[in-house]
């Protein structure tokens, strides 16, 4: 068990005290750490994390990338690792940050972090993403649909919407 910044316990994934398990494969480990390195080389600052954890397995410390710009690969592509790119904004910058968050071919999920609930909901409504979390991330409920926008996949998982994946709708028109 490794403690990251006194908060996240990283362990084998099946241990009930683990908060952050490993990535699924060597390929995904190389992909996630490659994105972190690409971000660093492009000028992003690693606020926390950014390194392999331990000597065994595919553990990557939860990582926050700061000082990112819209043209960086870490902003434009889906990382699928414990990496977040933090981009500050203020109420006057809602249009700018919504445009940046949406200006990608992907749209699986996003999160907005702010003390202002009104600002959070205004921004969430402007982001083209299948899920937008406010002041949390990766929170799931079986009653809520989860799925993509744009090139992040097809269809929805969970919620009532999942049943549409298993149905065929037919319209029949007849002239009488």
C-alpha positions in Angstrom: 0.0 0.0 0.0 1.4 3.4 -1.0 0.0 6.7 0.3 -0.1 9.5 -2.4 0.0 13.0 -0.9 -1.6 11.6 2.3 -4.9 10.9 0.6 -5.0 8.1 -2.1 -4.1 4.6 -1.1 -2.8 2.6 -4.0 -2.9 -1.1 -3.8 -3.4 -4.3 -5.7 -7.0 -3.4 -6.8 -8.8 -6.2 -5.0 -7.8 -5.0 -1.5 -10.9 -3.4 0.1 -8.7 -0.5 1.5 -7.5 0.4 -2.0 -8.7 3.7 -3.4 -6.7 3.6 -6.7 -6.0 0.3 -8.4 -3.7 -0.4 -11.3 -4.2 0.3 -14.9 -5.4 -2.8 -16.8 -2.3 -3.7 -18.9 1.2 -2.8 -19.8 -0.1 -1.2 -23.0 -2.5 1.1 -21.0 0.3 1.9 -18.5 2.6 2.9 -21.3 -0.1 5.0 -22.9 -1.0 6.9 -19.7 2.6 7.6 -18.7 3.4 8.6 -22.3 0.6 11.2 -22.1 2.0 12.5 -18.9 5.5 12.8 -20.4 4.1 14.4 -23.6 2.3 17.0 -21.4 5.5 17.7 -19.5 7.5 18.1 -22.6 4.9 20.4 -24.1 5.1 22.7 -21.1 2.5 21.4 -18.7 3.5 21.5 -15.0 2.9 18.4 -12.9 1.1 19.6 -9.9 1.0 16.2 -8.2 1.8 12.7 -9.2 3.1 11.9 -12.6 5.2 8.8 -11.7 4.9 5.1 -11.5 4.1 3.8 -8.1 6.0 0.7 -6.7 8.1 -1.9 -8.5 5.3 -4.2 -9.6 2.1 -3.8 -11.6 0.7 -1.0 -13.6 0.3 1.7 -10.9 0.4 5.4 -11.8 0.1 8.0 -9.2 -3.0 10.2 -9.6 -1.7 13.1 -11.6 -2.7 16.8 -12.0 -1.4 18.6 -15.1 -1.4 22.4 -14.8 -0.6 25.2 -17.3 -2.0 23.2 -20.2 -3.0 24.9 -23.4 -5.7 23.9 -25.9 -3.3 22.7 -28.5 -1.6 20.1 -26.2 -2.2 16.4 -26.8 -3.2 15.9 -23.2 -6.1 18.3 -23.7 -7.1 17.1 -27.2 -7.2 13.3 -26.6 -8.6 10.8 -24.1 -6.0 9.5 -21.7 -7.9 6.8 -19.8 -5.6 7.0 -16.8 -5.5 8.7 -13.4 -4.7 12.1 -15.0 -6.6 15.4 -14.9 -5.8 18.6 -16.7 -6.8 21.5 -14.5 -7.7 24.6 -16.3 -8.7 27.6 -14.2 -11.6 29.9 -15.2 -13.6 32.7 -13.7 -17.2 33.8 -14.3 -16.1 36.0 -17.2 -14.3 33.1 -18.8 -17.2 30.7 -19.1 -17.5 31.0 -22.9 -13.7 30.5 -23.3 -13.5 27.4 -21.0 -16.7 25.9 -22.4 -15.3 26.3 -26.0 -12.0 24.7 -24.9 -13.7 21.8 -23.2 -15.9 21.1 -26.2 -13.3 21.7 -28.9 -12.3 18.1 -29.2 -13.5 15.1 -31.2 -14.2 13.3 -27.9 -16.9 13.8 -25.3 -17.2 11.0 -22.8 -17.0 12.9 -19.5 -15.9 16.1 -17.9 -15.8 17.6 -14.5 -16.3 21.1 -13.2 -14.9 22.2 -9.9 -16.1 25.5 -8.4 -17.6 26.9 -5.2 -20.4 28.6 -7.2 -23.2 26.2 -8.0 -24.8 28.5 -10.6 -21.5 28.9 -12.4 -21.0 25.1 -12.3 -24.5 24.4 -13.9 -24.0 27.1 -16.5 -20.7 25.6 -17.6 -22.0 22.0 -17.4 -24.9 22.9 -19.8 -22.4 24.3 -22.3 -20.0 21.4 -22.4 -20.7 18.8 -25.0 -20.0 15.6 -23.0 -22.1 12.6 -22.2 -21.5 13.2 -18.4 -20.5 16.3 -16.5 -19.6 15.8 -12.9 -19.7 18.9 -10.6 -17.2 18.9 -7.7 -16.6 15.2 -8.1 -15.4 12.8 -10.7 -16.0 9.2 -11.7 -19.2 8.9 -9.7 -21.7 6.4 -11.1 -25.2 5.4 -10.3 -27.1 2.6 -12.0 -30.1 4.9 -12.6 -28.0 7.4 -14.5 -27.1 6.9 -18.1 -23.4 7.0 -19.0 -22.1 7.3 -22.5 -20.5 9.3 -25.1 -20.8 12.3 -27.3 -18.9 12.6 -30.6 -16.1 9.9 -31.1 -16.0 8.6 -27.6 -18.1 5.5 -28.5 -21.7 4.6 -29.1 -24.8 4.4 -27.0 -25.4 4.5 -23.3 -24.7 2.3 -20.4 -26.9 2.2 -17.3 -30.1 4.0 -16.7 -33.3 3.5 -18.7 -31.4 4.5 -21.9 -29.4 1.2 -21.8 -32.6 -0.7 -22.9 -32.6 1.2 -26.2 -29.5 -0.8 -27.1 -31.6 -4.0 -27.0 -34.7 -2.8 -28.8 -35.6 -2.2 -32.4 -38.2 0.4 -33.2 -40.3 -0.1 -36.3 -42.6 2.3 -38.0 -45.2 1.0 -40.4 -47.1 3.3 -42.7 -50.0 2.1 -44.9 -52.2 4.0 -47.4 -55.8 3.0 -46.9 
